[in-house]
Amino acid sequence: MLPLDPDHARQWLSERLARPLAELPGDIPHRQPSHTRPAAVLVPLLWHPGQPTILLTRREAGLRHHAGQISFPGGKQEADDASACAAALREAHEEIGLAPERVTVVGELPAYVTVTGFCVTPVVGLILPPVRLTAQVGEVAEIFELPLPLALNPANYIRHDYQQEGRRGQYLSLTHGDQFIWGATAAMLRILLAALAE
């Protein structure tokens, strides 16, 4: 049962995210890059009374990388970012117009290494509605909300096998309406589930 009161929610989230995970669930990449670059994403929890949600974005179809995919707001950690948290908040401000002062950071998830060579720190933030958001032109096609209880139900995740460059791997997916969430985003959602589980 998710806490309804925002103050209780902040404490509950902070306590859960501070616990070490016994195992790191998620996908099984067919390869691990030998060199990684730091990146960060914001996992924005919009705490509606009775129905918390997760803010997600769908990238523009014409982008060179990850076109049309669903993702958290985030990106590469720049040299002038003081921390992964600072990078996640900056990127969220740029991509969806979320003011950093509206976000209460409650913790971080374990770093996630992508097959494209990024070591991503997922920063979890609590946001109280209402909030005004603006999609970054040319980058973000859509901003939508995924019900948090849906993401916290392990039965909603499907594991897929794939083969690439002669090697086998697996990735996770999660579906909400017509939104197909897969790859790194689904894997980080599954890690969030593990972190918040009883």
N, C-alpha and C positions, 0 to 999 in steps of 0.2 A: 504494500500500500504506500503510495507516494505521499509525502507530507503536503498539505494544502497551504499552510501558512508560509509566506516567503522567508521569514526569519528561521523557522524550523527547517525549511528546505535548504537554506544556505548552510546551516550547521550539519545537517544530514549529509549533504553532498560533500562537504569538506572532509568529514570523518570517513566516508566511504572511499573517497579518492586518495586519502592518505595511506590506506592499507596497501601493503605489497600484494601483487597478484601471484598466486601459486603457479599459474601457467599463463601463457600468452595465447589466447585463442585467436582465430582469424583465418586468413588464407594461407596457402602453402605455395610460395613462389617457386618457380622452376629454377631460379638462380638468385644469388645474392650478390649485389655489386661489390666490388673490392674497394671502391672509393665512394663516399657519400658527401652530399652537400646539405647544410642545415636548412630546414624549412619549418614552418609552423602553420597550424590551422586553428581557427576558433570553433569550438563545439558550442554553439549558442543555444542555451536552454531558455526558452521563453515561458515563464512560469504563470500561465493562465490559471485562474482559480478553478480547480477541479480537473484541468486538462493541460498539463505541461506539454510543450512541443519542442522540436529541434528545428532550428532554421537551417535550410539547405538551399543551395543554388544549382541551377542548371546552366552550364556554360553555353555560350553562343555556338551555333553549328558551324560557323565559318572559321573558327580558331585553328591555329596550326597544331596545337597540342591539346589532347583531351576534349576535342570538340563535342558538344552536346552531352557531355557526361555530367552527372550529379556529384557535387562536392561540397565540402565545407568552405566557407571563406578562408582564404589563406594563400601562402606562397613562399617564395624563397626568403630566408632571413638575410637582410641586407647588412652591410658593414656598420651602418649607423644605428641599427636596432640594438638596444641595450640588452635584450634577452629574447628568448622565444616568445614569451608573453607579449612583449612590445611588438614583435613582428606580427603576431596573430591579430592583435588589436588594430594595428595600422592597416593590415590587409582587409580586415572586416570593414573598417571605415571607408577604404577606397572602393571595395567591391559592392557593398550593400548599404553604405551610408550610415552604418551603426556607430554612433558616437562612443568613444572609449569610456567616457564617464558614465554611460548607461550600463556598463558591464561590470558585474562583481565577479572577479576571478575566484573560483572555488577549488581549483586544483588542476593537475595535469594527468594525462594518461601516459603509459609507457610509450617511448618513442617507437615509431613505425617506419621501417625501411622499405621503400618502394623499389620495384625492379628497375625503375628509371634512375635510381641513384640518389634519391633524397631521403634524408633521415628526418622524418616529420614528427614534431612535438605537438600533440593535440592538447590545446589549452581549453579547459571547460569553464564557461562563463554563464552566470545566472543573470537574466534580464527580466525586469518587471514591465508588463504591458501597461499602457499602450506604447508602441514605438513606431516611429516613422522610418521607413527604409526606402532606399533608392538604388535600383540596379545600375551598375556601372555600364555605360553605353559601350558596346563593342566587345564586352567581356562576359557579362551576365545576362542571359536571356530571361531568367525567371528566378524569383525568390519564392519558396514555398515552405510550409510547415509540416513536419512529420510528427505524428503523435508519439510522445515519449513511451507510453506503455507498449506500443507496437514494436518499437526498437528494443524494448527490454524483455520481449518474449522470444526465447530461443527457438521456438517452433516456427517462427516466421523467417528464419534464415535457411537458404538453400545452398548446398555446396555443389559446385560444378567442376568437372575435370576438364583440363585442356592440355594440348600439346603444342609446343612451340620450340623451334630450333632443335627438334629431336628430343626434347626433355618434357617431362610431364609435371604439371602443377595443378593446384586447385584454387578457386576463388569463391567468395561468398556473394550472395545477392539477397536483396530484400525488396519487396514490391509494396507500393502504396498507391492505390488507384492506378493511374497510367504512368506513374514514376517508377522506373527500374533503377534501383540503387545497387551498384556492384563495385568490385575491386577494392581499392584502398579505403573508400568511404564506408562501404559495408563492413570491411574488416575493422575499422576503427569504431564503428557503432557496436560491433560484437565485443570489442574490448571494453567499451563503455558499459555494456550489459554485465560483463564479468566483474567490473569494478563496483557496480552499484548493487550487485546481487546480494542476497542474504548470506 
